[in-house]
Every structure is written in C-alpha cells, then in structure tokens.
Amino acid sequence: MRPRVLLGAAIASITLIKGYLLPSSYAIQLQDGTVYFAQPPRLVNATTTYNEVYAWGATYYFTISLPENAGEPLQRLAINQHEGVDNITFDLNDSVAFEGKPSGKGQKIGLQNVTGDKKTRTVTLTFDPPVSPGKTITIGLKPWQNPRSTGVYLFGVTAFPTGEKSHGQFLGYGRLQFYSSSDSALWPGFFPGFWR
C-alpha cells in the first residue's frame, strides 16, 4: 500500500514541476534561442471582395485568431501564393491590418514593414506593435489586378512569434477561387466573396 502512495505523490510532484517549468501560456524557447508559440495561431478564413478574373479594386482578406495561451505576441506573417496559374502581385503600400473580421472592422493595427518576394511569391508583414494573444485580426492585401486565369489559388500563411530567432508556424492555406464574367452571368450569386 505504501509504495502506491509514494508513487502517486511522485507523479503529482512531477506534474507540478512540469507545470511550473512549462506552463501552457508560456512560449517555448529552445537552447539555441529559437522561440515557438506555446499554442499557435489559427487561420480562420480567406476571402476576396471580387472573384471575377481581371477585376480591379479587389482586396484579399486573411483572418487570423491568436489564442489566449499563445505564449508570445504575433510579430509577423508570411503569405505565400502556393498554387494558381498566374502570379498575383500586390500593391504593398496599400496593405492593411485591423482587429476583428472583414465584416466588422475594429481598431487599425500598425504595420512596421511590408515586403514582397516575387521569386517565392511571398508577402511578409511585420506588426508594430506585435499583436497580443487573445485577439482576432485580419490582413488585407490589394492586388494590382485579379488573375487573368480562372481557377483555385492557394495562399499558405505562416505566423512568427516575437524574438530575434523565431520559428514560423504554418497555419494552413487560404483558398480563393476566380471565375470568368460568363460564369458570373450564368450563376449570379456564385461569388461568395462578393456578398461578404
């Protein structure tokens, strides 16, 4: 009977020690200084204001949720065009970030830096100040023009916590689909992004 009691006490002590050393609300930092989210953000949705090919004036919205127990603020996001016939280029100076979702825009979030890499088809946005855990935010990217070719375009989203050496957490793909004007005439209301 006594060994069982001792074993139970030992397990309880280990759990308490483990909980003390690595609480779920603390970021994880490796020995080499690399910082990870304790709980990564989540890609909630991706949508566009215009789904028609060749259209001007569209905005592509990516909504991200940063959990309370993320452990670290969100420092930057990288959005990479992974799939799609045409390479989409953006007016980086017209990029926006705000709290909430596109349907209910909240407080504006400062962007310290927005850069684009045409080779990798990646846009990187750095927040100033970093986004605190527990917030839902939306990024708005404005293409110079929608793609010429119809089809599905996938955008991979990667989040980075604060820190000089931070590990990027891949959140998944935002999926946007573009149609021709003839599709629009045949199927009114077939453009989900238009009605948001």
C-alpha positions in Angstrom: 0.0 0.0 0.0 2.8 2.4 0.9 4.7 2.1 -2.4 1.5 3.1 -4.3 1.1 6.2 -2.1 4.7 7.2 -2.7 4.3 6.6 -6.5 1.2 8.8 -6.6 2.9 11.6 -4.7 5.9 11.3 -7.0 3.7 11.6 -10.1 1.8 14.6 -8.6 5.2 16.3 -7.9 6.4 15.7 -11.4 3.2 17.1 -12.8 3.5 20.2 -10.6 7.2 20.6 -11.6 6.4 20.2 -15.3 3.6 22.7 -15.0 5.9 25.1 -13.3 8.7 24.8 -15.8 6.5 24.9 -18.9 3.1 26.4 -18.3 0.8 26.3 -21.4 0.6 30.1 -21.5 4.4 30.5 -21.9 6.3 30.5 -25.2 8.7 27.7 -25.8 12.3 28.7 -26.2 15.0 26.1 -27.2 18.5 26.1 -26.0 19.7 27.8 -29.2 17.3 30.7 -28.5 14.6 29.7 -31.1 11.2 30.9 -29.9 8.0 28.9 -30.6 4.3 29.6 -29.9 3.1 27.5 -26.9 -0.3 27.4 -28.8 -0.1 28.5 -32.5 -2.5 31.0 -34.1 -5.3 29.7 -36.4 -6.2 30.7 -39.9 -9.9 31.4 -39.6 -10.8 32.4 -43.2 -9.7 33.8 -46.5 -11.9 35.8 -48.8 -11.9 38.3 -51.6 -14.2 41.3 -52.3 -14.2 40.4 -56.1 -14.0 36.9 -57.6 -14.0 37.9 -61.2 -10.8 37.5 -63.3 -9.2 40.7 -64.5 -11.1 42.7 -61.8 -9.6 45.9 -60.4 -10.0 47.1 -56.8 -10.2 43.7 -55.0 -8.9 43.1 -51.5 -7.9 39.7 -50.3 -8.6 39.2 -46.6 -6.9 36.7 -44.3 -8.3 36.4 -40.8 -6.1 35.0 -38.0 -7.0 34.1 -34.4 -4.3 34.3 -31.8 -5.3 32.2 -28.7 -5.0 33.5 -25.2 -2.4 30.8 -24.4 -0.2 31.5 -27.4 2.6 32.4 -25.0 4.1 35.1 -27.3 2.7 38.0 -29.3 2.4 37.7 -33.1 5.3 39.6 -34.7 4.9 38.9 -38.4 3.0 36.9 -41.0 4.2 35.5 -44.3 1.6 34.9 -47.0 2.8 32.8 -49.9 1.0 32.0 -53.2 1.3 28.3 -53.4 -1.0 27.4 -56.2 -2.6 29.2 -59.2 -1.8 29.7 -62.9 -0.9 33.4 -62.7 1.5 35.1 -60.3 -0.5 37.7 -58.4 1.3 40.9 -57.4 0.2 43.3 -54.7 0.3 47.0 -54.0 2.3 46.5 -50.8 1.9 50.2 -49.7 -1.9 49.7 -49.7 -1.8 46.7 -47.3 -3.9 47.0 -44.1 -4.3 45.2 -40.8 -7.1 45.6 -38.2 -8.7 43.8 -35.3 -11.8 41.7 -36.0 -13.1 40.3 -39.2 -13.8 42.0 -42.6 -17.5 42.3 -41.8 -16.8 44.2 -38.6 -13.5 46.0 -38.8 -12.0 47.1 -35.5 -9.0 49.1 -34.4 -6.3 49.5 -37.0 -3.0 47.6 -36.4 0.3 49.2 -37.3 2.5 47.7 -40.0 6.2 48.4 -39.5 7.2 46.7 -42.7 5.6 45.0 -45.7 7.9 43.3 -48.2 7.3 41.1 -51.3 9.5 38.5 -52.9 8.5 37.8 -56.5 10.6 34.6 -56.8 8.9 32.9 -53.8 5.6 34.7 -54.4 5.6 35.7 -50.7 4.4 38.8 -48.9 5.7 39.4 -45.3 4.1 41.8 -42.9 5.6 42.9 -39.6 3.3 44.3 -37.0 4.1 47.4 -34.9 3.5 46.8 -32.1 3.2 42.9 -32.1 -0.3 41.5 -31.8 -1.2 40.4 -28.2 -2.6 36.9 -27.5 -6.3 36.6 -27.4 -7.0 38.7 -30.5 -8.5 38.0 -33.9 -7.1 40.1 -36.7 -7.5 40.5 -40.4 -4.9 41.3 -43.0 -6.0 43.0 -46.3 -3.8 42.6 -49.4 -4.7 44.6 -52.5 -3.6 43.0 -55.8 -2.9 45.3 -58.7 -5.4 43.2 -60.6 -7.1 39.9 -60.2 -5.5 37.0 -62.1 -6.3 36.5 -65.8 -6.8 32.8 -65.4 -9.8 31.2 -63.7 -9.4 28.6 -61.0 -8.3 28.0 -57.4 -5.5 30.0 -55.9 -4.0 28.8 -52.6 -2.1 31.1 -50.2 -0.1 29.5 -47.4 0.0 31.5 -44.2 2.9 31.3 -41.7 3.0 33.1 -38.3 6.1 34.1 -36.4 6.2 35.0 -32.6 8.4 37.8 -31.3 12.1 37.2 -30.8 15.3 37.6 -32.8 15.2 33.9 -33.6 11.5 32.9 -34.0 10.1 29.7 -35.5 7.5 30.1 -38.2 4.3 28.1 -37.6 2.4 27.1 -40.8 -1.3 27.8 -40.3 -2.7 26.3 -43.5 -3.9 27.5 -46.9 -6.3 30.3 -47.7 -8.3 29.3 -50.8 -9.6 31.9 -53.3 -11.4 30.9 -56.5 -11.8 33.2 -59.5 -14.3 32.9 -62.3 -14.9 34.5 -65.7 -17.6 37.0 -66.4 -19.5 34.4 -68.4 -19.7 32.2 -65.3 -20.9 35.3 -63.4 -23.8 35.8 -65.9 -24.8 32.2 -65.7 -24.6 31.9 -62.0 -25.5 35.1 -60.2 -24.6 34.9 -56.5 -21.9 32.3 -57.3 -19.3 34.6 -55.9 -19.1 34.1 -52.2 -16.5 36.9 -51.6 -18.8 39.5 -53.3 -21.5 39.1 -50.7 -19.3 39.4 -47.6 
